[in-house]
Amino acid sequence: MALSSSSSALLRRLLRSSTPASSSSLLRATFCSSSSGPSPTPPPPSSIFGDETEVANVPPLTTPKLFVSGLSRLTTDEKLKGAFAPFGRVLEAKVVTDKVSGRSKGFGFVRYASIEEAENARQEMNAKFLDGWVIFVDPAKPRQPKPATQQDNNSSHAGFTTNRTVGWCG
């Protein structure tokens, strides 16, 4: 795992500290989160670009539905809704899951009551951390219809094939 230059400089400075007890407590306070129980309000999401950075060349929203990618496997519908709720009235928050395992596929959708609320959420939540992962928020695109499968009318089999092995193989 690579550290940023500021993190590695801070780590070197702390390791050169003269008192081991103070440096370990400072390291713990800097790099570790407290697990003393659930906090009443989650900390505000932090951006990987910094707080003042704006993303340029972003097309305007045409729908109040957002596509959220980069989700953790542990993110649930409730956590997603809770993260996006401060920016407006969330009508639906859905994490897409695998049908077999039931685990998150790493993306989901959030639908707001208005386009303005969705735009605000997109600007505030894009490139922020959620459940330890950086998420990206984009406009949701309409679902494309799947192309119809072409039936082979000249085929002699009716929907399935058999493997005809002749003789002994082995």
C-alpha positions in Angstrom: 0.0 0.0 0.0 1.5 3.3 -1.0 1.4 6.4 1.2 1.1 9.9 0.0 4.1 12.1 0.4 2.5 14.1 3.2 1.5 10.9 5.0 5.0 9.4 4.7 6.6 12.6 5.8 4.4 12.7 8.9 5.1 9.1 9.6 8.9 9.7 9.3 8.6 12.7 11.6 6.6 10.8 14.2 9.0 7.8 14.1 12.0 10.2 14.8 10.2 11.6 17.8 12.2 11.2 21.1 9.5 9.8 23.3 8.0 6.5 22.1 4.8 6.8 24.1 3.9 10.1 22.7 4.7 9.1 19.1 2.6 5.9 19.3 -0.3 7.8 20.8 0.0 10.5 18.1 0.3 7.8 15.4 -2.8 6.0 16.8 -4.7 9.3 16.9 -3.6 10.2 13.4 -4.1 7.0 11.5 -6.5 4.9 13.5 -10.2 5.5 14.1 -11.7 4.9 17.5 -14.0 1.9 17.7 -15.6 2.8 21.0 -19.1 2.4 19.6 -21.3 4.0 17.0 -21.0 7.7 16.8 -24.3 9.7 16.7 -23.4 11.5 13.5 -21.0 10.2 10.9 -18.1 12.4 10.0 -18.5 14.5 6.9 -17.2 12.7 3.8 -13.7 13.7 2.8 -12.6 14.1 -0.8 -9.6 12.4 -2.4 -9.0 15.7 -4.2 -9.3 18.0 -1.1 -12.2 20.1 0.0 -11.9 23.0 -2.4 -11.4 21.0 -5.6 -14.2 21.1 -8.2 -14.5 18.6 -11.0 -14.6 20.4 -14.3 -16.4 19.4 -17.5 -19.4 17.8 -15.8 -22.5 17.6 -17.9 -25.7 18.9 -16.3 -28.2 16.4 -15.0 -31.4 15.6 -17.0 -32.8 13.1 -14.5 -32.9 13.0 -10.7 -31.4 9.5 -10.7 -27.7 9.1 -9.9 -25.3 6.2 -10.6 -22.9 5.6 -7.7 -19.9 3.5 -8.4 -17.0 2.3 -6.2 -19.1 1.1 -3.4 -17.8 -1.2 -0.7 -19.0 -4.8 -0.6 -20.3 -3.9 2.9 -22.5 -1.0 1.7 -26.2 -1.6 2.1 -29.3 0.2 0.8 -29.7 1.9 4.2 -26.1 3.1 4.4 -26.3 4.5 0.9 -29.6 6.3 1.7 -28.1 7.7 4.9 -25.1 9.0 3.1 -27.1 10.8 0.5 -30.0 12.0 2.7 -28.4 15.3 3.8 -28.6 16.6 0.3 -32.4 16.3 -0.3 -35.3 13.9 -0.2 -34.1 10.5 -1.3 -37.0 8.5 -3.0 -34.9 5.4 -3.6 -31.4 4.1 -2.8 -30.6 0.7 -4.2 -27.3 -1.2 -4.0 -27.1 -3.7 -6.9 -26.4 -7.2 -5.5 -25.4 -10.5 -6.9 -28.3 -12.9 -7.2 -26.4 -15.9 -6.0 -24.2 -14.5 -3.2 -26.3 -11.5 -2.2 -23.2 -9.3 -1.9 -22.9 -5.9 -3.4 -21.6 -5.6 -7.0 -19.9 -2.3 -6.1 -22.4 0.1 -7.6 -25.9 1.4 -7.0 -28.5 4.1 -7.8 -30.0 7.0 -5.8 -33.1 8.8 -6.9 -34.1 12.2 -5.6 -37.3 14.1 -5.7 -35.9 16.9 -7.9 -33.0 17.4 -10.3 -31.6 20.3 -8.1 -31.3 18.0 -5.1 -29.6 15.3 -7.3 -27.2 17.9 -8.7 -26.3 19.1 -5.2 -25.7 15.5 -4.0 -23.5 14.8 -7.1 -21.3 17.8 -6.4 -21.0 17.1 -2.7 -20.6 13.3 -2.8 -18.4 12.7 -5.9 -14.9 11.4 -5.0 -15.8 11.1 -1.3 -15.2 8.2 1.0 -18.1 5.9 2.0 -17.4 2.8 4.1 -13.7 3.2 3.4 -14.0 3.3 -0.4 -13.9 6.3 -2.8 -17.2 6.6 -4.5 -18.0 8.3 -7.8 -21.4 9.9 -8.6 -22.5 10.3 -12.2 -25.9 10.8 -13.9 -27.7 7.5 -14.4 -28.2 6.6 -18.0 -31.4 5.0 -19.2 -31.3 1.2 -19.4 -30.6 0.0 -23.0 -32.9 -2.7 -24.2 -31.1 -6.0 -24.6 -30.8 -7.2 -28.2 -33.1 -10.1 -29.1 -31.4 -13.4 -29.4 -31.6 -14.7 -32.9 -33.1 -18.2 -33.3 -31.4 -20.6 -35.7 -34.4 -21.9 -37.8 -32.2 -24.3 -39.7 -31.2 -26.1 -36.6 -32.3 -29.7 -36.0 -32.3 -29.5 -32.2 -35.1 -28.0 -30.2 -33.6 -25.7 -27.6 -30.7 -27.8 -26.3 -27.8 -29.8 -27.6 -26.3 -33.1 -26.7 -22.7 -34.1 -26.7 -22.3 -37.2 -28.8 -19.1 -38.9 -27.9 -18.3 -41.9 -30.1 -16.1 -44.7 -28.7 -14.0 -44.7 -25.6 -12.0 -41.6 -24.7 -9.4 -42.3 -22.3 
